[in-house]
Amino acid sequence: MADQSDLAGDLLRGGREIALVLYGDDSPEAVRRLYHEQDQWPVFQLDDNGMLFALKSRLFAFLANKSAEAEARILAAAKPAPMPKPPKSGSPLRARRRRAA
């Protein structure tokens, strides 16, 4: 387990600090956005006073995981669909006859 000094350095207190890490901006609009989207981020509250807390390491791991998922979706969409296999019936396929006009 990490010692207390590492944990204290990893802990972000309040919406401004978290918004600065996530969005690169600690403006009131960014903080409001964070509180609006808090269920989408690995943040937590210790009591009902409304202050958010987060661990930098968890935020970075979460962002790396989301990025990897997005890359996998892009790669899966870019791969061509596999060619269908011919039927495994015993008889060979026959050409269709044209109707006489």
C-alpha positions as CSV (number, residue, x, y, z in Angstrom):
1,M,0.0,0.0,0.0
2,A,1.2,3.5,-0.7
3,D,2.5,5.5,2.2
4,Q,0.7,8.6,3.4
5,S,3.0,11.2,1.7
6,D,2.4,9.6,-1.7
7,L,-1.3,9.5,-1.1
8,A,-1.3,13.2,0.0
9,G,0.5,14.2,-3.2
10,D,-1.9,12.2,-5.3
11,L,-5.1,13.6,-3.7
12,L,-6.9,16.4,-5.5
13,R,-9.2,18.5,-3.3
14,G,-12.1,20.5,-4.8
15,G,-13.5,21.0,-8.2
16,R,-10.9,23.6,-9.3
17,E,-8.0,21.2,-8.8
18,I,-9.8,18.4,-10.5
19,A,-11.0,20.5,-13.4
20,L,-7.5,21.8,-14.0
21,V,-6.2,18.3,-14.3
22,L,-9.1,17.0,-16.5
23,Y,-9.8,20.0,-18.7
24,G,-6.7,22.1,-18.3
25,D,-8.9,24.9,-17.1
26,D,-10.0,25.9,-13.6
27,S,-12.5,28.6,-14.6
28,P,-16.0,28.5,-13.0
29,E,-17.4,27.1,-16.2
30,A,-15.0,24.1,-16.1
31,V,-15.8,23.5,-12.4
32,R,-19.5,23.6,-13.2
33,R,-19.0,21.2,-16.0
34,L,-17.1,18.8,-13.7
35,Y,-19.9,18.9,-11.1
36,H,-22.4,18.3,-13.9
37,E,-20.4,15.3,-15.2
38,Q,-19.2,14.0,-11.9
39,D,-20.9,10.6,-12.4
40,Q,-18.8,10.1,-15.5
41,W,-15.4,10.5,-13.7
42,P,-13.7,8.6,-10.9
43,V,-14.3,11.3,-8.2
44,F,-15.9,11.0,-4.8
45,Q,-17.3,13.0,-1.9
46,L,-16.4,12.3,1.7
47,D,-19.5,14.0,3.2
48,D,-22.5,16.0,2.1
49,N,-20.7,19.4,1.9
50,G,-20.3,19.0,-1.8
51,M,-16.5,19.1,-2.1
52,L,-15.2,16.6,-4.7
53,F,-12.0,14.6,-4.2
54,A,-10.1,12.5,-6.7
55,L,-6.7,10.7,-7.0
56,K,-4.5,11.9,-9.9
57,S,-3.3,8.4,-10.5
58,R,-6.9,7.1,-10.8
59,L,-7.9,10.0,-13.2
60,F,-4.9,9.3,-15.5
61,A,-5.6,5.5,-15.5
62,F,-9.2,6.2,-16.3
63,L,-8.3,8.5,-19.2
64,A,-5.7,6.0,-20.5
65,N,-8.4,3.3,-20.4
66,K,-11.0,5.4,-22.2
67,S,-8.4,6.3,-24.9
68,A,-7.5,2.6,-25.4
69,E,-11.2,1.7,-25.7
70,A,-11.7,4.5,-28.3
71,E,-8.6,3.3,-30.3
72,A,-9.9,-0.3,-30.3
73,R,-13.3,0.9,-31.6
74,I,-11.6,2.8,-34.4
75,L,-9.4,-0.1,-35.3
76,A,-12.4,-2.5,-35.3
77,A,-14.4,-0.2,-37.5
78,A,-11.4,0.2,-40.0
79,K,-10.9,-3.5,-40.5
80,P,-12.6,-4.9,-43.6
81,A,-15.3,-7.5,-43.0
82,P,-14.1,-11.1,-43.4
83,M,-15.1,-12.8,-46.7
84,P,-18.0,-15.2,-46.2
85,K,-17.1,-18.8,-46.5
86,P,-18.8,-20.8,-49.3
87,P,-21.5,-23.3,-48.2
88,K,-20.3,-26.7,-47.3
89,S,-22.8,-28.7,-49.3
90,G,-21.8,-31.7,-51.3
91,S,-23.0,-30.5,-54.6
92,P,-21.2,-27.7,-56.6
93,L,-23.0,-24.5,-57.3
94,R,-24.8,-24.4,-60.6
95,A,-25.1,-21.4,-62.9
96,R,-28.6,-20.0,-63.4
97,R,-30.3,-20.4,-66.7
98,R,-31.5,-17.3,-68.5
99,R,-35.1,-17.2,-69.6
100,A,-35.8,-17.2,-73.3
101,A,-37.3,-13.9,-74.4
